[in-house]
Every structure is written in C-alpha cells, then in structure tokens.
C-alpha cells in the first residue's frame, strides 16, 4: 500500500450520487444504434450533439441517467459475451440495466425476441436475476432485477447474503473500520 495516499476520512464529503449521468460507449453506426436502443429496448432518445466531428447521442435509462454513444466512423469493433475472457486489453466487460422485477425482465426478453434479437433465458444469480443480449455494436448487455437489494444499506460484510467473498480485499475491512487508509493516485491519459 505504499503508493496510496490520503485517508478517505481526510477528504471532503462525497456528492449525493444520483446514478449514471451517462456512460459513453462507441458505435460505428449511429442509425443502427438509435434503432436498437430506442426501438428494440425502448429507451427514449433524449439528446443529440456533436463532439467535434462525432455524433454524440443520449438514451434515457431513468430520470437523469443515460447511456450515450460516440459515432466513430470505421471504429475497430469487437464482440464478446458478458464475463467472457479476451486475449487483448479492454476495460468494459458489459453494461447491466436495472429493471424492477422478474415480470419486467420477462417483458424485456419478449420485446428483444420480437425485435429479432437473441437473448438468454432468465439467469438466477441469487442477489439478482438477469437476461443477457448484445447490441448492434457487439456490446454485451444485461438487464437485471434485484432479489436482495444491497443499495441504501449500511455496510455489513458479515451479511452472507450480500458479501460472499471468503477472502475480501483489505479495503473491505478498512471500510468496516470507518474509512480507507489510503487511496490510489491516478493520472490523466
């Protein structure tokens, strides 16, 4: 932990997080992306803009929460399933959208099938249930409904329903003890 610096308790208070303003992804075909997200998934297109020469479109997931796409002509795209290892560097494995319950999962599954896309059966992960599918860009997507919602609760690593890692990383014990003893430094790329 030598390259960690200030304690979390030494920092100003965090903001009142309100979800994801936008998650920026890449497409090489914005028209197909609009057709998939607004058409297949029924996410309203709520804004469009230009970021230099690139289109930048936003689709609403929930109030003030969007998924956005930059259109990069001839972008090198790849396809991979959620949780599937790859042989090259990457950072995004998949994106999971939250839905209310199993009924909403099944309704979305029916909609995706009706749009002519492939989708899994509902998968039970214990804490949540999910379906998996892929967008027109090859991005692995998931829709999930919490069975046991861990959000909005006090941290309790002793709760076996929510904390199942038999050997949690040291930061978990630090959080339980009141604050992180060090934070990683990052640099702009």
Short mmCIF file of the C-alpha atoms (twelve columns), coordinates in Angstrom:
data_MODEL
# 
_entry.id   MODEL 
# 
loop_
_atom_site.group_PDB 
_atom_site.id 
_atom_site.type_symbol 
_atom_site.label_atom_id 
_atom_site.label_alt_id 
_atom_site.label_comp_id 
_atom_site.label_asym_id 
_atom_site.label_seq_id 
_atom_site.Cartn_x 
_atom_site.Cartn_y 
_atom_site.Cartn_z 
_atom_site.pdbx_PDB_model_num 
ATOM 1   C CA . UNK A 1   0.000   0.000   0.000   1 
ATOM 2   C CA . UNK A 2   2.995   2.325   -0.318  1 
ATOM 3   C CA . UNK A 3   1.603   4.089   -3.403  1 
ATOM 4   C CA . UNK A 4   -1.630  5.007   -1.618  1 
ATOM 5   C CA . UNK A 5   -2.009  8.489   -0.215  1 
ATOM 6   C CA . UNK A 6   -4.638  10.320  1.806   1 
ATOM 7   C CA . UNK A 7   -7.105  8.531   4.044   1 
ATOM 8   C CA . UNK A 8   -10.692 8.664   2.835   1 
ATOM 9   C CA . UNK A 9   -11.678 10.332  6.104   1 
ATOM 10  C CA . UNK A 10  -9.386  13.271  5.222   1 
ATOM 11  C CA . UNK A 11  -11.358 14.136  2.083   1 
ATOM 12  C CA . UNK A 12  -14.332 16.498  1.739   1 
ATOM 13  C CA . UNK A 13  -17.744 14.739  1.829   1 
ATOM 14  C CA . UNK A 14  -18.772 12.845  -1.329  1 
ATOM 15  C CA . UNK A 15  -21.555 14.160  -3.572  1 
ATOM 16  C CA . UNK A 16  -25.103 12.893  -3.320  1 
ATOM 17  C CA . UNK A 17  -24.764 10.373  -6.159  1 
ATOM 18  C CA . UNK A 18  -27.815 10.165  -8.422  1 
ATOM 19  C CA . UNK A 19  -26.939 7.281   -10.741 1 
ATOM 20  C CA . UNK A 20  -25.095 7.426   -14.043 1 
ATOM 21  C CA . UNK A 21  -25.342 10.759  -15.873 1 
ATOM 22  C CA . UNK A 22  -24.102 8.935   -18.938 1 
ATOM 23  C CA . UNK A 23  -21.919 6.008   -19.825 1 
ATOM 24  C CA . UNK A 24  -20.107 6.841   -23.068 1 
ATOM 25  C CA . UNK A 25  -19.711 3.950   -25.491 1 
ATOM 26  C CA . UNK A 26  -18.632 3.761   -29.146 1 
ATOM 27  C CA . UNK A 27  -20.602 2.895   -32.270 1 
ATOM 28  C CA . UNK A 28  -19.618 2.887   -35.909 1 
ATOM 29  C CA . UNK A 29  -23.284 3.156   -36.978 1 
ATOM 30  C CA . UNK A 30  -25.419 5.659   -35.052 1 
ATOM 31  C CA . UNK A 31  -28.528 4.927   -37.100 1 
ATOM 32  C CA . UNK A 32  -28.444 1.236   -36.140 1 
ATOM 33  C CA . UNK A 33  -27.688 2.242   -32.546 1 
ATOM 34  C CA . UNK A 34  -30.754 4.511   -32.411 1 
ATOM 35  C CA . UNK A 35  -32.834 1.705   -33.879 1 
ATOM 36  C CA . UNK A 36  -31.566 -0.750  -31.235 1 
ATOM 37  C CA . UNK A 37  -31.697 1.446   -28.110 1 
ATOM 38  C CA . UNK A 38  -34.819 3.489   -28.934 1 
ATOM 39  C CA . UNK A 39  -36.533 0.773   -30.977 1 
ATOM 40  C CA . UNK A 40  -35.600 -2.628  -29.560 1 
ATOM 41  C CA . UNK A 41  -35.031 -1.541  -25.943 1 
ATOM 42  C CA . UNK A 42  -37.496 1.365   -25.903 1 
ATOM 43  C CA . UNK A 43  -35.045 3.809   -24.295 1 
ATOM 44  C CA . UNK A 44  -36.043 7.345   -25.311 1 
ATOM 45  C CA . UNK A 45  -33.504 9.295   -27.339 1 
ATOM 46  C CA . UNK A 46  -33.240 12.422  -25.173 1 
ATOM 47  C CA . UNK A 47  -30.370 14.424  -26.672 1 
ATOM 48  C CA . UNK A 48  -28.027 14.619  -29.628 1 
ATOM 49  C CA . UNK A 49  -24.947 16.742  -30.056 1 
ATOM 50  C CA . UNK A 50  -21.718 16.936  -31.947 1 
ATOM 51  C CA . UNK A 51  -18.427 16.331  -30.176 1 
ATOM 52  C CA . UNK A 52  -16.113 17.755  -32.798 1 
ATOM 53  C CA . UNK A 53  -16.804 15.672  -35.908 1 
ATOM 54  C CA . UNK A 54  -18.512 12.871  -33.918 1 
ATOM 55  C CA . UNK A 55  -22.213 12.448  -33.253 1 
ATOM 56  C CA . UNK A 56  -22.951 12.002  -29.531 1 
ATOM 57  C CA . UNK A 57  -26.453 10.618  -28.748 1 
ATOM 58  C CA . UNK A 58  -28.034 10.028  -25.330 1 
ATOM 59  C CA . UNK A 59  -30.700 7.432   -24.429 1 
ATOM 60  C CA . UNK A 60  -32.626 7.674   -21.151 1 
ATOM 61  C CA . UNK A 61  -32.371 4.757   -18.713 1 
ATOM 62  C CA . UNK A 62  -34.065 6.565   -15.811 1 
ATOM 63  C CA . UNK A 63  -34.528 10.218  -14.851 1 
ATOM 64  C CA . UNK A 64  -31.134 11.927  -15.334 1 
ATOM 65  C CA . UNK A 65  -29.482 8.548   -16.172 1 
ATOM 66  C CA . UNK A 66  -28.404 7.836   -19.744 1 
ATOM 67  C CA . UNK A 67  -26.259 5.635   -21.915 1 
ATOM 68  C CA . UNK A 68  -24.527 7.619   -24.660 1 
ATOM 69  C CA . UNK A 69  -22.707 6.761   -27.862 1 
ATOM 70  C CA . UNK A 70  -19.971 8.475   -29.837 1 
ATOM 71  C CA . UNK A 71  -20.122 7.603   -33.523 1 
ATOM 72  C CA . UNK A 72  -16.598 6.900   -34.766 1 
ATOM 73  C CA . UNK A 73  -16.557 6.051   -38.443 1 
ATOM 74  C CA . UNK A 74  -14.723 2.788   -39.198 1 
ATOM 75  C CA . UNK A 75  -14.064 2.151   -35.487 1 
ATOM 76  C CA . UNK A 76  -12.479 -1.232  -34.800 1 
ATOM 77  C CA . UNK A 77  -15.375 -3.042  -33.096 1 
ATOM 78  C CA . UNK A 78  -15.334 -6.458  -31.451 1 
ATOM 79  C CA . UNK A 79  -17.899 -8.815  -29.987 1 
ATOM 80  C CA . UNK A 80  -17.671 -10.724 -26.724 1 
ATOM 81  C CA . UNK A 81  -20.143 -12.196 -24.298 1 
ATOM 82  C CA . UNK A 82  -20.512 -10.915 -20.728 1 
ATOM 83  C CA . UNK A 83  -17.834 -12.397 -18.486 1 
ATOM 84  C CA . UNK A 84  -16.001 -13.987 -21.402 1 
ATOM 85  C CA . UNK A 85  -12.198 -13.647 -21.236 1 
ATOM 86  C CA . UNK A 86  -10.415 -11.992 -24.145 1 
ATOM 87  C CA . UNK A 87  -6.846  -12.066 -25.414 1 
ATOM 88  C CA . UNK A 88  -6.399  -8.298  -25.748 1 
ATOM 89  C CA . UNK A 89  -6.625  -5.308  -23.393 1 
ATOM 90  C CA . UNK A 90  -10.065 -3.884  -22.652 1 
ATOM 91  C CA . UNK A 91  -11.892 -2.232  -19.763 1 
ATOM 92  C CA . UNK A 92  -15.631 -2.696  -20.288 1 
ATOM 93  C CA . UNK A 93  -16.958 -6.220  -19.844 1 
ATOM 94  C CA . UNK A 94  -20.678 -5.484  -20.129 1 
ATOM 95  C CA . UNK A 95  -23.353 -2.977  -19.184 1 
ATOM 96  C CA . UNK A 96  -26.292 -4.032  -16.995 1 
ATOM 97  C CA . UNK A 97  -29.522 -2.037  -16.934 1 
ATOM 98  C CA . UNK A 98  -31.685 -2.188  -13.813 1 
ATOM 99  C CA . UNK A 99  -35.338 -3.228  -14.120 1 
ATOM 100 C CA . UNK A 100 -37.986 -3.545  -11.413 1 
ATOM 101 C CA . UNK A 101 -38.618 -7.282  -11.167 1 
ATOM 102 C CA . UNK A 102 -38.894 -10.655 -12.925 1 
ATOM 103 C CA . UNK A 103 -42.023 -9.503  -14.749 1 
ATOM 104 C CA . UNK A 104 -40.055 -6.588  -16.256 1 
ATOM 105 C CA . UNK A 105 -37.223 -8.980  -17.196 1 
ATOM 106 C CA . UNK A 106 -39.613 -11.312 -18.983 1 
ATOM 107 C CA . UNK A 107 -41.346 -8.403  -20.723 1 
ATOM 108 C CA . UNK A 108 -37.980 -7.068  -21.951 1 
ATOM 109 C CA . UNK A 109 -36.935 -10.562 -23.024 1 
ATOM 110 C CA . UNK A 110 -40.154 -10.857 -25.069 1 
ATOM 111 C CA . UNK A 111 -39.529 -7.432  -26.614 1 
ATOM 112 C CA . UNK A 112 -35.922 -8.268  -27.590 1 
ATOM 113 C CA . UNK A 113 -37.059 -11.527 -29.192 1 
ATOM 114 C CA . UNK A 114 -39.895 -9.742  -31.005 1 
ATOM 115 C CA . UNK A 115 -37.330 -7.304  -32.429 1 
ATOM 116 C CA . UNK A 116 -35.449 -10.260 -33.936 1 
ATOM 117 C CA . UNK A 117 -32.539 -10.339 -31.491 1 
ATOM 118 C CA . UNK A 118 -31.178 -13.217 -29.443 1 
ATOM 119 C CA . UNK A 119 -31.476 -13.217 -25.647 1 
ATOM 120 C CA . UNK A 120 -30.861 -15.736 -22.874 1 
ATOM 121 C CA . UNK A 121 -33.398 -17.233 -20.525 1 
ATOM 122 C CA . UNK A 122 -33.553 -15.561 -17.092 1 
ATOM 123 C CA . UNK A 123 -30.407 -16.437 -15.121 1 
ATOM 124 C CA . UNK A 124 -30.678 -16.559 -11.310 1 
ATOM 125 C CA . UNK A 125 -27.576 -15.107 -9.627  1 
ATOM 126 C CA . UNK A 126 -29.009 -15.202 -6.099  1 
ATOM 127 C CA . UNK A 127 -28.799 -11.452 -5.398  1 
ATOM 128 C CA . UNK A 128 -30.382 -10.623 -8.734  1 
ATOM 129 C CA . UNK A 129 -31.792 -12.251 -11.848 1 
ATOM 130 C CA . UNK A 130 -30.681 -11.298 -15.349 1 
ATOM 131 C CA . UNK A 131 -31.052 -11.743 -19.059 1 
ATOM 132 C CA . UNK A 132 -28.151 -11.286 -21.487 1 
ATOM 133 C CA . UNK A 133 -28.117 -9.994  -25.041 1 
ATOM 134 C CA . UNK A 134 -25.882 -7.972  -27.366 1 
ATOM 135 C CA . UNK A 135 -26.433 -4.598  -29.003 1 
ATOM 136 C CA . UNK A 136 -25.857 -3.822  -32.670 1 
ATOM 137 C CA . UNK A 137 -22.267 -2.756  -31.851 1 
ATOM 138 C CA . UNK A 138 -21.341 -6.100  -30.265 1 
ATOM 139 C CA . UNK A 139 -21.502 -4.679  -26.724 1 
ATOM 140 C CA . UNK A 140 -22.558 -7.304  -24.197 1 
ATOM 141 C CA . UNK A 141 -25.676 -6.123  -22.362 1 
ATOM 142 C CA . UNK A 142 -27.539 -7.416  -19.348 1 
ATOM 143 C CA . UNK A 143 -30.807 -6.416  -17.720 1 
ATOM 144 C CA . UNK A 144 -31.051 -7.242  -14.025 1 
ATOM 145 C CA . UNK A 145 -33.663 -7.176  -11.281 1 
ATOM 146 C CA . UNK A 146 -32.503 -7.184  -7.669  1 
ATOM 147 C CA . UNK A 147 -33.762 -10.022 -5.494  1 
ATOM 148 C CA . UNK A 148 -31.814 -8.750  -2.493  1 
ATOM 149 C CA . UNK A 149 -31.006 -5.059  -2.996  1 
ATOM 150 C CA . UNK A 150 -27.772 -4.111  -1.265  1 
ATOM 151 C CA . UNK A 151 -28.092 -0.436  -2.113  1 
ATOM 152 C CA . UNK A 152 -29.156 2.066   0.518   1 
ATOM 153 C CA . UNK A 153 -27.957 -0.178  3.359   1 
ATOM 154 C CA . UNK A 154 -25.205 0.143   5.903   1 
ATOM 155 C CA . UNK A 155 -22.064 -1.841  5.023   1 
ATOM 156 C CA . UNK A 156 -22.163 -5.248  6.755   1 
ATOM 157 C CA . UNK A 157 -19.533 -7.670  5.402   1 
ATOM 158 C CA . UNK A 158 -20.821 -10.257 7.895   1 
ATOM 159 C CA . UNK A 159 -24.075 -10.498 5.896   1 
ATOM 160 C CA . UNK A 160 -23.540 -13.713 3.886   1 
ATOM 161 C CA . UNK A 161 -26.434 -12.897 1.566   1 
ATOM 162 C CA . UNK A 162 -24.671 -9.793  0.210   1 
ATOM 163 C CA . UNK A 163 -20.977 -10.457 0.927   1 
ATOM 164 C CA . UNK A 164 -19.920 -13.858 -0.342  1 
ATOM 165 C CA . UNK A 165 -16.178 -13.341 -0.968  1 
ATOM 166 C CA . UNK A 166 -14.486 -15.703 1.523   1 
ATOM 167 C CA . UNK A 167 -11.277 -13.626 1.434   1 
ATOM 168 C CA . UNK A 168 -12.282 -9.986  0.868   1 
ATOM 169 C CA . UNK A 169 -9.637  -7.471  -0.137  1 
ATOM 170 C CA . UNK A 170 -8.096  -5.398  2.711   1 
ATOM 171 C CA . UNK A 171 -10.113 -2.306  1.746   1 
ATOM 172 C CA . UNK A 172 -13.324 -4.034  2.910   1 
ATOM 173 C CA . UNK A 173 -12.004 -4.324  6.470   1 
ATOM 174 C CA . UNK A 174 -10.865 -0.691  6.312   1 
ATOM 175 C CA . UNK A 175 -14.334 0.439   5.202   1 
ATOM 176 C CA . UNK A 176 -15.864 -1.536  8.062   1 
ATOM 177 C CA . UNK A 177 -13.428 0.160   10.439  1 
ATOM 178 C CA . UNK A 178 -14.566 3.620   9.402   1 
ATOM 179 C CA . UNK A 179 -12.504 4.652   6.397   1 
ATOM 180 C CA . UNK A 180 -9.917  3.700   3.836   1 
ATOM 181 C CA . UNK A 181 -6.325  4.066   4.994   1 
ATOM 182 C CA . UNK A 182 -5.036  5.000   1.556   1 
ATOM 183 C CA . UNK A 183 -6.285  5.866   -1.897  1 
ATOM 184 C CA . UNK A 184 -4.667  5.164   -5.276  1 
ATOM 185 C CA . UNK A 185 -3.307  8.142   -7.209  1 
ATOM 186 C CA . UNK A 186 -4.362  8.411   -10.838 1 
ATOM 187 C CA . UNK A 187 -3.028  10.338  -13.800 1 
ATOM 188 C CA . UNK A 188 -4.680  11.813  -16.867 1 
ATOM 189 C CA . UNK A 189 -4.036  9.836   -20.045 1 
# 
